[in-house]
Amino acid sequence: MIVLDDQPFNVVNSRGFRRVVAVPEPQYTLLIGKYFRTTLIPELFKTMSAKLIDVLASARFVSFTTDSWRTSRSI
């Protein structure tokens, strides 16, 4: 939900969110937002970085591209 809806990590600390989760599963203990910042995301970064390094190391060619545009409103 946090990633899909682009929510801040601390959404899990809110009273409303905790009430919603407690309805279907009152015994579930929610992790606090700090867990995502200090543990989950760094571990995920380390894992995904290692996988990306493996993929790039075995690649014969690598190509990067970008798509950018600008309007008078963005100046």
N, CA, C and O of each residue as an XYZ file, in Angstrom:
300
protein
N       0.816     -1.176      0.000
C       0.000      0.000      0.000
C       0.870      1.255      0.000
O       0.579      2.220     -0.707
N       1.923      1.237      0.784
C       2.799      2.409      0.870
C       3.400      2.717     -0.492
O       3.403      3.870     -0.924
N       3.902      1.708     -1.163
C       4.527      1.909     -2.471
C       3.478      2.155     -3.543
O       3.611      3.084     -4.340
N       2.447      1.337     -3.569
C       1.420      1.443     -4.598
C       0.732      2.802     -4.591
O       0.486      3.380     -5.649
N       0.425      3.309     -3.412
C      -0.287      4.585     -3.297
C       0.634      5.763     -3.005
O       0.166      6.872     -2.748
N       1.946      5.522     -3.044
C       2.936      6.576     -2.795
C       2.659      7.293     -1.467
O       2.589      8.520     -1.403
N       2.506      6.494     -0.423
C       2.235      7.019      0.910
C       3.541      7.172      1.685
O       4.507      6.459      1.411
N       3.582      8.085      2.641
C       4.782      8.194      3.485
C       4.860      6.990      4.429
O       3.841      6.391      4.773
N       6.068      6.649      4.836
C       6.255      5.500      5.718
C       5.497      5.641      7.031
O       5.030      4.650      7.593
N       5.375      6.861      7.515
C       4.744      7.032      8.825
C       3.228      6.885      8.789
O       2.576      7.064      9.817
N       2.651      6.563      7.636
C       1.214      6.318      7.578
C       0.844      5.149      8.492
O      -0.271      5.092      9.012
N       1.773      4.226      8.685
C       1.490      3.075      9.554
C       1.446      3.470     11.024
O       0.999      2.682     11.858
N       1.899      4.671     11.356
C       1.862      5.136     12.738
C       0.534      5.808     13.087
O       0.250      6.035     14.263
N      -0.274      6.126     12.092
C      -1.503      6.869     12.355
C      -2.559      6.001     13.046
O      -2.665      4.800     12.801
N      -3.317      6.636     13.897
C      -4.358      5.942     14.654
C      -5.406      5.344     13.715
O      -5.859      4.217     13.918
N      -5.786      6.101     12.689
C      -6.793      5.619     11.744
C      -6.353      4.368     11.006
O      -7.127      3.421     10.870
N      -5.121      4.356     10.532
C      -4.609      3.188      9.819
C      -4.573      1.975     10.740
O      -4.947      0.872     10.342
N      -4.124      2.187     11.963
C      -4.050      1.078     12.921
C      -5.440      0.527     13.243
O      -5.597     -0.679     13.435
N      -6.439      1.395     13.302
C      -7.811      0.938     13.538
C      -8.321      0.103     12.370
O      -8.972     -0.922     12.571
N      -8.025      0.542     11.154
C      -8.471     -0.198      9.969
C      -7.856     -1.589      9.948
O      -8.546     -2.564      9.648
N      -6.573     -1.696     10.262
C      -5.887     -2.990     10.252
C      -6.382     -3.880     11.394
O      -6.449     -5.101     11.249
N      -6.726     -3.273     12.516
C      -7.153     -4.050     13.682
C      -8.517     -4.706     13.477
O      -8.829     -5.684     14.157
N      -9.324     -4.200     12.572
C     -10.661     -4.778     12.362
C     -10.573     -6.209     11.834
O     -11.128     -7.111     12.462
N      -9.902     -6.456     10.710
C      -9.856     -7.837     10.221
C      -8.907     -8.736     11.013
O      -9.112     -9.949     11.064
N      -7.868     -8.160     11.634
C      -6.879     -8.977     12.344
C      -6.403     -8.260     13.596
O      -5.352     -7.620     13.579
N      -7.163     -8.359     14.682
C      -6.808     -7.641     15.913
C      -5.486     -8.096     16.545
O      -4.869     -7.327     17.282
N      -5.049     -9.307     16.278
C      -3.835     -9.834     16.892
C      -2.560     -9.404     16.158
O      -1.455     -9.599     16.663
N      -2.715     -8.823     14.973
C      -1.547     -8.442     14.170
C      -0.863     -7.223     14.783
O      -1.516     -6.237     15.123
N       0.454     -7.303     14.919
C       1.238     -6.186     15.431
C       1.869     -5.444     14.258
O       2.685     -6.003     13.525
N       1.488     -4.195     14.089
C       2.036     -3.391     13.006
C       3.439     -2.907     13.340
O       3.742     -2.569     14.484
N       4.278     -2.881     12.329
C       5.608     -2.307     12.486
C       5.487     -0.792     12.421
O       4.563     -0.271     11.796
N       6.397     -0.088     13.051
C       6.354      1.370     13.010
C       7.051      1.867     11.749
O       7.831      1.135     11.141
N       6.777      3.100     11.358
C       7.350      3.674     10.141
C       8.863      3.666     10.123
O       9.470      3.521      9.063
N       9.480      3.819     11.285
C      10.943      3.842     11.364
C      11.548      2.535     10.850
O      12.640      2.549     10.281
N      10.868      1.421     11.037
C      11.338      0.117     10.557
C      11.566      0.149      9.047
O      12.566     -0.372      8.552
N      10.646      0.756      8.329
C      10.767      0.811      6.877
C      11.989      1.628      6.457
O      12.714      1.239      5.541
N      12.215      2.752      7.121
C      13.349      3.623      6.784
C      14.690      3.035      7.194
O      15.665      3.137      6.449
N      14.749      2.422      8.369
C      16.040      1.992      8.907
C      16.400      0.536      8.626
O      17.575      0.174      8.683
N      15.420     -0.297      8.325
C      15.695     -1.720      8.134
C      15.263     -2.230      6.769
O      16.094     -2.703      5.994
N      13.995     -2.140      6.469
C      13.459     -2.750      5.255
C      14.049     -2.139      3.979
O      14.541     -2.868      3.118
N      14.005     -0.829      3.853
C      14.497     -0.175      2.638
C      16.004     -0.393      2.450
O      16.422     -0.721      1.340
N      16.840     -0.226      3.487
C      18.273     -0.522      3.283
C      18.540     -1.975      2.879
O      19.409     -2.232      2.046
N      17.807     -2.919      3.457
C      17.990     -4.326      3.079
C      17.549     -4.566      1.638
O      18.218     -5.274      0.885
N      16.434     -3.981      1.266
C      15.941     -4.105     -0.103
C      16.914     -3.471     -1.088
O      17.167     -4.025     -2.157
N      17.462     -2.311     -0.732
C      18.446     -1.649     -1.581
C      19.677     -2.528     -1.786
O      20.176     -2.657     -2.904
N      20.159     -3.127     -0.711
C      21.344     -3.982     -0.789
C      21.077     -5.192     -1.697
O      21.903     -5.535     -2.543
N      19.931     -5.824     -1.514
C      19.567     -6.995     -2.315
C      19.426     -6.638     -3.786
O      19.978     -7.319     -4.650
N      18.689     -5.574     -4.070
C      18.447     -5.192     -5.458
C      19.718     -4.666     -6.123
O      19.918     -4.886     -7.317
N      20.573     -3.983     -5.381
C      21.851     -3.513     -5.929
C      22.721     -4.691     -6.349
O      23.330     -4.667     -7.418
N      22.779     -5.713     -5.515
C      23.579     -6.900     -5.841
C      23.037     -7.582     -7.096
O      23.811     -8.017     -7.948
N      21.715     -7.678     -7.212
C      21.118     -8.297     -8.406
C      21.413     -7.469     -9.648
O      21.729     -8.019    -10.703
N      21.312     -6.154     -9.529
C      21.584     -5.289    -10.669
C      23.046     -5.377    -11.093
O      23.344     -5.391    -12.288
N      23.950     -5.436    -10.137
C      25.376     -5.576    -10.446
C      25.628     -6.879    -11.184
O      26.406     -6.907    -12.138
N      24.980     -7.964    -10.758
C      25.123     -9.253    -11.444
C      24.617     -9.175    -12.886
O      25.261     -9.674    -13.809
N      23.469     -8.549    -13.062
C      22.898     -8.421    -14.409
C      23.814     -7.580    -15.294
O      24.085     -7.947    -16.437
N      24.285     -6.464    -14.772
C      25.155     -5.594    -15.565
C      26.506     -6.234    -15.853
O      27.081     -6.020    -16.920
N      27.012     -7.016    -14.910
C      28.308     -7.668    -15.107
C      28.243     -8.694    -16.233
O      29.237     -8.912    -16.926
N      27.109     -9.313    -16.420
C      26.986    -10.326    -17.467
C      26.457     -9.756    -18.783
O      26.359    -10.478    -19.775
N      26.122     -8.490    -18.799
C      25.583     -7.868    -20.016
C      26.708     -7.568    -20.997
O      27.781     -7.101    -20.617
N      26.442     -7.840    -22.225
C      27.429     -7.537    -23.260
C      27.359     -6.070    -23.645
O      28.383     -5.428    -23.878
N      26.144     -5.548    -23.709
C      25.922     -4.144    -24.027
C      24.900     -3.574    -23.058
O      23.997     -4.279    -22.607
N      25.045     -2.311    -22.746
C      24.094     -1.616    -21.886
C      23.746     -0.307    -22.568
O      24.621      0.401    -23.066
N      22.472      0.006    -22.584
C      22.019      1.243    -23.210
C      21.132      1.999    -22.232
O      20.258      1.414    -21.593
N      21.359      3.281    -22.124
C      20.542      4.131    -21.269
C      19.843      5.159    -22.141
O      20.391      5.617    -23.144
N      18.654      5.508    -21.758
C      17.922      6.537    -22.476
C      17.137      7.383    -21.488
O      16.913      6.987    -20.344
N      16.735      8.520    -21.937
C      15.920      9.382    -21.082
C      14.863     10.055    -21.943
O      15.042     10.245    -23.146
N      13.802     10.397    -21.325
C      12.733     11.092    -22.013
C      12.418     12.330    -21.187
O      11.921     12.222    -20.066
N      12.698     13.479    -21.724
C      12.429     14.695    -20.967
C      11.782     15.726    -21.874
O      11.966     15.720    -23.091
N      11.043     16.583    -21.264
C      10.419     17.672    -21.993
C      10.233     18.816    -21.036
O      10.332     18.663    -19.819
N       9.964     19.950    -21.601
C       9.786     21.110    -20.757
C       8.781     22.035    -21.408
O       8.699     22.121    -22.633
N       8.040     22.706    -20.602
C       7.060     23.661    -21.100
C       7.351     25.022    -20.473
O       8.159     25.140    -19.552
N       6.693     26.018    -20.981
C       6.888     27.364    -20.431
C       6.397     27.426    -18.987
O       6.840     28.288    -18.229
N       5.501     26.539    -18.596
C       5.005     26.526    -17.215
C       5.997     25.929    -16.239
O       5.903     26.177    -15.037
N       6.941     25.150    -16.726
C       7.896     24.505    -15.820
C       9.156     25.331    -15.618
O      10.061     24.902    -14.902
N       9.232     26.461    -16.210
C      10.434     27.302    -16.095
C      10.345     28.158    -14.856
O      11.257     28.937    -14.578
